[in-house]
């Protein structure tokens, strides 16, 4: 991978792009599409007494949202984040798109990965039908500097939150919808297209020889847990925790259960 101005930005502006708490072995969190570093606030709060917990904003939440980029570019950015916080390696935790990136980061920078936490993610690509649906959803946003329309933001809640959360915790859903409507349309367009046409990396999972925790919402409407399970067979050292009554943003929807799973994994394996 080659360096560019966006990746250099992570080296020079780490403080403005990250939440960084605690001390000890580092764990670095990368968010999913439409989300930002604040989605990991419960995890940073829970881990900071024993670990250095860092969450950062990926390109779409910065002023570098407009140019095209892919998951390998995001992996380079993650390396730049490690440089910026002065860490040679870390446990890398990624939710959805962040998980797609984390797998590629582990393949591109194996010496910088101590372990992985994959939250509502998978190694396989989306199906052609899914790619068409998602592509059509954001096509009107191409090149737009206007805020993301509320109608679109409301519509994607069915993809990002589980049934229980939508019914019992509408305030959480509404808070994120309000935030999504502040994003420039082009930011959302390029964010989704960074992973929409990604290749399958299943045949390379055997190269990732570090402990891996898969955390998945049982009610994930976007990536059914069954689509994450094959990684258990292909990764040399992986385990999976299913979170009941949680959807695609499982660590936000059921933070205590997610925290317990992640802390147990870190305490036992590191």
C-alpha positions, 0 to 999 in steps of 0.5 A: 500500500502507498501513503497518501494525504488522508493516511498522513492526516492520521499521523498528524492529527491523531488527537483530533480523530481519536478517543484515547483512555487508560493505559496498558495493552492497547485495543483500537476500535474501528467503527462501521458505516454511518457510525463514528468513534463514539459508538465505542464509548461503553467499551472505552469506559469498561476497559480503561482501568486495565487497557489502553482503549482507543477509538478513532473516526474513519475517513468518512467522519473527517474532512477527507471523505470525498475522494474514493478509497477502499478497505486497504486504504483504511487498513493503511489509515489504521497503521497510521493511527498506531503510529500516531498513538505511539504503539507498534501493535494492538488488538484491533476491534472492528464493527461491520466495515471496521471488521472488514478493514481489520481482517485486511489490516491483519493480512497487510500488517501481521506484525502489528496485530496482537489479536482481533475482535470482529463485531457483526462482520464477516470475511465473505462479500455481500451478495450481488443482490445486496450490492445492488440494493445498497448501491441504489440506496446511496446513489442519489448521494453521489457528489452531494455536499448536502446533508443526508436526507432524513428519509434515507437515514430513517430507512437504514435503521432497519439494517443497523438495529435489531428488532428488540432495540427498535421496539424497546430503545427507540431513543438510541435509534433516534439519536443516531438518525439525528447524527446521520442527517448531519453527514454530507451525502458524499461522505456516506456514498464513498463510505459504503462504496469502500466495501461494497465490491470487496473481494472474499478473503476467506481463503486467506484467513489461515494467515491470521494466526492471532486470537480472534473474538467474533461478537455478533448480534443474534438479531443482526438484520444485515449480516446474519450470524450464520455468515460469520460462523464460517470464520471459526473454521478458517481462522486458526484461533477463533471463538464466537459470542452471540449477543441475544436481542442485539442487532448489527450494532451489537456493542451499542445495543447490548453494551454490558454483554459486549463489554463482558465478552471483550473483557473476558477475551482480553483477560484470558488471552492477553 
